Amino acid sequence: MATTKQPSRTTKTAPAAKSVAKTEELNPFKIAQAQLDKAAKAMGLEKDMHAYLREPQRFLQVSIPVRMDRGGTKTFQGFRCQYNDARGPTKGGIRYHPEETADTVKALAAWMTWKCAVADIPYGGGKGGVICDPKKLSVKELERLSRGWVRAVHQIVGTYKDVPAPDVYTTPQVMAWMMDEMSVIHGANEPGFITGKPLALGGSAGRGDATAKGGMYHLREAAKVLKLNLKGATVAIQGFGNAGEYAHKLVTEMFGAKVVAVSDSKGGVYSAAGLDFAKLREFKARKGQVQNFPGSKKITNAELLELKVDVLIPAGIENQIRSDNAANVKAKIVLELANGPTTPEADVILEKNGVLHIPDFLANSGGVTVSYFEWVQNLYGYYWTAEEVYEKLDKKMTSAFNAVYAKRKELKVDMRVAAYAVAVGRVAEAVKLRGIVA
């Protein structure tokens, strides 16, 4: 087990993004395509199949008029991308964000395609979004926007077509409004149209912590491979949203690990003695940030990534581990609970330095897997206990990790390329069997 070292206050922070290698300034969809290209080469994917899988099957942009509380109508731009449905209905969240873009939605839909395939669930990948700032909308305006999104896209989504879910700044309540709007349109109850719903409307037990829980099963298997004892192991978590919070709670409860550093968008905190989850969560709820937590020292997000810990969990935003700082990552395991936190250039560096790097669409596939469980329960009207959900999730995650690790050894590649090889191989097989690409 590694010894945790308090960072020097003279540690240099990561340079601005504009100084990073030019290839790392590409938009998210270009990065997703570059990752696919690398895997296609390693696995010898046929040229025609590769070309087909580089682009989404369909992409819809819509205008959503919303009546505002103070009078007048504001028009919002929304998106829905259905990347590939060869293995089943497309599946993916809906993001409400002021900086949402078409290319972000495409990239996330691509990653969802591979995520569903690597977890071996019968879905394709999709994603949706609306350019808006939900913090500036009233509850009623948020409801009108959510219902408006459904009215705008209802012809291409549905229980057996495309199943949305929560994502950035969308909640179970938003899912409830959307389900109700689709039910009104169809004149019948449609619980299977959307997942991440409240339990009272057909949601699944175990969905709240599913992303982090699935990540913990991957972490357990990775630790076995490295013969790393997780009891007392040191952990740093970048990002303290849903996934980051649950990761802090679960890694201590399940394994007895010690979380020594946590950060959010305003900065981070460090304590060699460990950070108490309940106290830190309560502090953030009151103060709106983790910095200044009693008994801790301030660190930056950049410094957190370079701490000497056993496990690093990026659970915040994309492009955090790059070519300019990857060589300074000292963790034995990097568990990506965030989407896209590591660039392709950084993948190479981490692998060269012996870091066991569990890529995002494998590490955080627990969320979509339990969403799949919710959909299944909706379809036949029978619901499982949380214990049953976790048992099924454990089996899926363990199987996925082992398949990827075996492919890593077979192809002699890093874990991301191996995960792509497993996922792309499964999607390509379905595409070929359907006769879409010869």
C-alpha positions in Angstrom: 0.0 0.0 0.0 1.3 3.4 -1.0 2.1 6.1 1.6 0.1 9.2 1.2 2.3 12.3 0.8 1.0 15.8 1.6 1.5 18.0 -1.6 3.9 20.8 -1.4 2.3 24.3 -1.6 4.8 25.1 -4.3 3.5 22.3 -6.5 2.9 23.7 -10.0 -0.7 23.5 -11.1 -1.7 22.2 -14.6 -1.3 24.7 -17.3 -4.3 26.2 -19.1 -6.0 24.0 -21.7 -4.7 26.1 -24.5 -1.1 25.0 -23.8 -2.0 21.3 -24.0 -1.1 19.3 -27.1 -3.1 20.4 -30.1 -4.8 17.0 -30.6 -6.1 17.3 -27.1 -8.0 20.4 -27.9 -10.3 18.5 -30.2 -14.0 18.5 -29.4 -15.5 15.5 -27.5 -16.8 13.8 -30.6 -13.4 13.9 -32.3 -11.9 12.4 -29.2 -14.5 9.6 -29.2 -13.7 9.0 -32.9 -10.0 8.9 -32.2 -10.5 6.3 -29.4 -12.5 4.2 -31.8 -9.9 4.5 -34.5 -7.2 3.3 -32.1 -9.3 0.3 -31.1 -10.2 -0.5 -34.7 -6.6 -0.7 -35.6 -5.7 -2.9 -32.7 -8.5 -5.4 -33.3 -8.3 -5.4 -37.1 -11.8 -4.1 -37.7 -12.9 -4.2 -41.3 -12.7 -0.8 -43.1 -16.4 -0.6 -44.1 -17.5 -1.5 -40.5 -15.1 1.0 -39.0 -16.4 3.8 -41.3 -20.0 3.0 -40.4 -19.4 2.9 -36.6 -17.6 6.3 -36.7 -20.8 8.3 -37.2 -24.2 8.3 -35.5 -27.2 6.7 -37.2 -29.4 9.8 -36.6 -29.3 13.1 -34.9 -32.2 15.4 -34.2 -32.1 19.1 -33.3 -35.3 20.7 -32.1 -36.6 24.1 -31.0 -38.6 24.0 -27.7 -40.8 27.0 -27.0 -41.5 27.6 -23.3 -43.9 30.0 -21.8 -42.1 31.9 -19.1 -43.6 32.9 -15.7 -43.1 36.6 -16.3 -44.8 36.5 -19.7 -43.5 35.8 -23.2 -42.1 32.7 -24.7 -38.4 31.7 -24.8 -37.2 29.1 -27.4 -34.6 26.6 -26.2 -32.5 24.4 -28.5 -32.6 20.7 -27.8 -30.9 17.6 -29.2 -31.3 13.8 -29.4 -28.7 11.5 -30.8 -29.3 7.8 -31.5 -25.8 6.6 -32.2 -26.4 2.9 -33.0 -29.4 0.6 -32.3 -28.1 -2.7 -33.7 -28.1 -4.4 -30.2 -31.4 -2.9 -29.1 -33.2 0.4 -28.3 -30.9 3.3 -27.8 -30.3 4.4 -24.3 -28.9 7.5 -22.8 -29.4 10.5 -20.5 -30.8 14.0 -21.1 -28.5 16.9 -20.0 -29.7 20.4 -19.2 -26.6 22.7 -19.5 -25.9 26.2 -20.7 -22.9 25.0 -22.7 -24.4 21.9 -24.2 -23.3 21.3 -27.8 -24.2 18.9 -30.6 -20.7 17.4 -30.6 -20.9 16.7 -26.8 -24.2 14.9 -27.3 -22.8 12.9 -30.2 -19.7 11.9 -28.2 -21.7 10.8 -25.2 -24.1 8.8 -27.4 -21.1 7.0 -28.9 -19.7 6.3 -25.5 -23.1 5.0 -24.4 -23.1 2.6 -27.4 -19.8 1.1 -26.2 -20.8 1.2 -22.5 -24.0 -0.8 -23.1 -22.1 -3.3 -25.3 -19.2 -3.7 -22.8 -21.7 -4.3 -20.0 -23.5 -6.8 -22.3 -26.9 -5.3 -22.0 -29.3 -5.3 -25.0 -29.2 -1.5 -25.7 -27.6 0.8 -28.2 -26.3 4.2 -27.3 -28.1 7.5 -27.3 -28.0 10.9 -25.6 -30.0 14.1 -25.3 -29.6 17.6 -24.2 -31.0 21.1 -24.0 -29.1 24.3 -24.0 -30.3 26.0 -20.8 -29.4 27.0 -17.3 -31.8 25.1 -15.1 -30.7 27.1 -12.1 -32.3 30.2 -13.6 -35.6 28.5 -14.3 -38.6 28.2 -11.9 -40.0 24.8 -11.1 -42.9 25.5 -13.5 -40.6 26.6 -16.3 -38.5 23.5 -15.8 -41.6 21.4 -16.0 -42.8 23.1 -19.2 -39.3 22.7 -20.8 -39.2 19.0 -19.9 -42.7 18.3 -21.3 -41.8 20.4 -24.4 -38.7 18.3 -25.0 -40.9 15.1 -25.0 -43.3 16.7 -27.4 -40.5 17.7 -29.7 -38.8 14.3 -29.9 -41.7 11.8 -29.1 -41.8 10.4 -32.7 -38.3 8.9 -32.4 -38.3 7.8 -28.7 -40.2 5.2 -26.8 -40.1 2.0 -24.8 -38.8 -0.1 -27.7 -37.1 2.7 -29.7 -35.0 5.0 -27.4 -35.1 5.1 -23.6 -33.9 8.4 -22.0 -32.6 8.8 -18.4 -31.3 11.5 -16.1 -28.0 13.2 -16.6 -26.5 16.6 -15.8 -29.0 18.8 -14.0 -31.9 16.4 -14.7 -33.6 14.5 -11.8 -36.1 11.8 -11.0 -38.7 14.6 -11.0 -37.8 15.6 -14.5 -38.1 12.0 -15.6 -41.6 11.8 -13.9 -42.8 14.9 -15.9 -41.4 13.4 -19.1 -43.0 10.0 -18.5 -46.3 11.6 -17.8 -46.1 13.7 -21.0 -45.4 10.6 -23.1 -48.2 8.8 -21.4 -50.6 11.7 -22.3 -49.4 11.6 -25.9 -50.0 7.8 -26.2 -53.1 7.7 -24.1 -51.6 4.9 -21.9 -49.2 4.6 -19.0 -45.6 4.4 -20.4 -43.3 3.7 -17.5 -40.8 1.8 -19.7 -40.3 4.9 -21.9 -37.8 6.4 -19.4 -35.6 5.3 -16.5 -34.3 7.0 -13.4 -37.9 7.7 -12.2 -39.0 8.0 -8.6 -39.8 4.6 -7.0 -43.5 5.5 -6.8 -43.6 5.7 -10.6 -41.7 2.5 -11.4 -38.2 3.4 -10.6 -35.7 0.8 -9.5 -34.3 0.2 -6.0 -30.5 0.7 -6.1 -30.5 3.2 -8.9 -29.3 6.2 -6.8 -25.8 4.8 -6.1 -25.6 2.5 -9.1 -22.9 4.3 -11.0 -20.6 4.4 -8.0 -21.6 0.9 -6.8 -20.7 -0.6 -10.2 -17.4 1.3 -10.1 -16.7 -0.3 -6.7 -17.1 -3.8 -8.2 -14.6 -2.9 -10.9 -12.2 -1.5 -8.3 -12.5 -4.7 -6.3 -11.6 -6.8 -9.4 -8.7 -4.5 -10.3 -7.3 -4.7 -6.8 -7.3 -8.5 -7.1 -5.3 -8.3 -10.3 -2.7 -6.1 -8.6 -2.9 -7.9 -5.3 -3.7 -4.6 -3.6 -5.3 -4.8 -0.2 -8.1 -2.1 -0.3 -8.4 -2.1 3.5 -6.6 1.1 4.5 -5.7 1.9 0.9 -5.6 5.6 0.2 -8.1 7.2 -2.2 -8.4 10.6 -3.9 -11.7 11.7 -5.5 -12.0 14.5 -8.0 -15.6 15.7 -8.1 -18.2 15.5 -5.3 -21.4 15.2 -7.2 -23.6 12.1 -7.2 -20.9 9.7 -8.3 -18.2 11.2 -6.2 -20.2 11.4 -3.1 -21.3 7.8 -3.3 -17.8 6.7 -4.2 -16.5 8.2 -1.0 -19.3 6.5 1.0 -18.9 3.1 -0.6 -15.2 2.8 -0.9 -15.0 3.2 2.9 -18.0 1.0 3.8 -17.3 -1.8 1.3 -13.5 -2.0 1.6 -12.3 0.0 4.6 -10.3 2.3 2.3 -9.3 5.8 3.5 -10.4 8.8 1.4 -7.6 11.4 1.9 -8.6 14.0 -0.7 -11.8 15.3 -2.3 -12.5 18.2 -4.6 -15.4 20.0 -6.3 -15.5 22.8 -8.9 -14.3 25.3 -6.3 -11.2 23.4 -5.1 -10.2 20.5 -2.9 -9.3 19.4 0.6 -6.7 17.0 1.9 -6.2 15.2 5.2 -3.6 12.4 5.7 -5.9 11.1 8.5 -8.8 10.7 6.1 -12.0 12.6 5.4 -15.1 11.6 7.2 -17.9 11.1 4.6 -20.9 12.1 6.6 -19.3 15.2 8.1 -17.9 16.3 4.7 -21.2 15.8 2.9 -23.0 17.8 5.7 -20.4 20.5 5.4 -20.8 20.8 1.7 -24.6 20.9 2.0 -24.2 23.9 4.3 -21.3 25.8 2.6 -21.8 24.8 -1.0 -18.1 23.6 -1.3 -15.7 21.2 0.3 -12.8 23.7 0.9 -12.3 25.0 4.5 -13.6 21.6 5.9 -12.3 21.5 9.5 -9.1 19.5 9.9 -8.2 19.6 6.2 -5.8 21.6 4.0 -6.7 23.3 0.8 -5.5 21.8 -2.5 -6.4 22.5 -6.1 -8.0 20.0 -8.5 -4.8 19.8 -10.3 -2.8 18.9 -7.2 -5.3 16.2 -6.2 -4.6 14.3 -9.5 -1.0 14.1 -8.6 -1.2 12.9 -5.0 0.6 9.7 -4.0 -2.4 7.5 -3.4 -3.4 4.0 -4.2 -6.6 4.8 -6.0 -7.5 8.0 -8.0 -11.2 8.4 -8.9 -11.9 11.2 -11.4 -15.6 11.8 -10.9 -16.0 15.3 -12.2 -15.6 16.7 -15.8 -13.8 15.7 -19.0 -10.1 16.2 -20.0 -8.6 16.4 -16.5 -5.7 13.9 -17.1 -3.8 15.0 -20.2 -0.4 14.7 -21.7 0.9 17.6 -19.6 0.1 16.0 -16.2 -0.4 12.2 -16.8 3.2 11.4 -16.0 2.7 12.9 -12.5 -0.2 10.6 -11.7 1.1 8.3 -8.9 -1.9 6.2 -8.2 -1.8 2.4 -8.9 -5.4 2.4 -10.1 -7.4 5.1 -11.9 -11.1 4.5 -11.8 -12.9 6.8 -14.2 -16.4 7.5 -12.8 -16.6 10.7 -14.9 -17.1 10.7 -18.7 -14.0 11.5 -20.7 -11.7 12.6 -17.9 -8.6 11.2 -19.7 -7.4 12.2 -23.2 -6.0 9.6 -25.7 -2.5 10.9 -25.2 -2.7 10.5 -21.5 -3.9 6.9 -21.8 -0.6 6.0 -23.4 1.4 7.7 -20.6 -0.6 6.0 -17.8 -0.2 2.6 -19.5 3.6 3.1 -19.9 3.9 4.0 -16.2 2.1 0.9 -15.1 -1.1 2.5 -13.9 -4.1 0.1 -14.2 -6.6 2.5 -15.8 -10.3 1.5 -15.8 -11.9 3.6 -18.6 -15.1 5.5 -18.1 -17.5 3.5 -20.2 -16.4 0.4 -18.3 -16.0 1.9 -14.8 -19.3 3.9 -14.8 -21.5 1.4 -16.6 -23.3 0.5 -13.3 -25.7 3.4 -13.9 -27.0 2.2 -17.3 -27.0 -1.4 -16.1 -29.4 -0.6 -13.3 -31.4 1.6 -15.7 -31.7 -1.5 -17.8 -32.9 -3.4 -14.8 -35.5 -0.7 -14.2 -36.7 -1.0 -17.8 -37.0 -4.8 -17.5 -39.0 -4.5 -14.3 -41.3 -1.9 -16.0 -41.9 -4.3 -18.9 -43.2 -7.2 -16.8 -44.5 -5.2 -13.8 -42.5 -7.0 -11.1 -39.9 -5.2 -8.9 -36.8 -6.4 -7.2 -35.3 -5.5 -3.8 -32.1 -3.5 -3.6 -30.3 -6.6 -2.6 -31.4 -8.4 -5.7 -30.4 -5.4 -7.9 -26.9 -5.3 -6.3 -26.4 -9.0 -6.8 -27.3 -8.8 -10.5 -25.2 -5.7 -10.9 -22.2 -7.4 -9.3 -22.4 -10.3 -11.7 -22.6 -7.9 -14.7 -19.7 -5.7 -13.6 -17.5 -8.6 -12.7 -18.1 -10.3 -16.0 -17.4 -7.1 -17.9 -14.2 -6.4 -16.1 -12.9 -9.9 -16.7 -13.8 -9.8 -20.4 -11.9 -6.5 -20.8 -8.9 -7.6 -18.8 -8.7 -10.9 -20.8 -8.8 -8.8 -24.1 -6.1 -6.5 -22.7 -3.8 -9.5 -22.3 -4.8 -11.0 -25.6 -4.1 -7.8 -27.7 -1.4 -6.4 -25.4 -3.1 -3.0 -25.2 -4.3 -0.7 -22.5 -7.6 -1.1 -20.8 -9.4 1.5 -22.8 -8.5 -0.1 -26.1 -9.3 -3.5 -24.7 -12.8 -2.2 -23.5 -13.4 -0.7 -27.0 -12.3 -4.0 -28.6 -14.8 -6.0 -26.6 -17.6 -3.4 -27.1 -17.0 -2.6 -30.8 -16.7 -6.4 -31.5 -20.2 -7.0 -30.0 -21.8 -4.1 -31.9 -20.1 -5.0 -35.2 -21.3 -8.6 -34.8 -24.9 -7.3 -34.4 -24.5 -4.9 -37.4 -23.2 -7.7 -39.6 -25.9 -10.2 -38.5 -28.6 -7.7 -39.4 -27.0 -7.3 -42.8 -26.5 -3.5 -42.4 -22.8 -3.8 -43.3 -21.6 -6.8 -45.3 
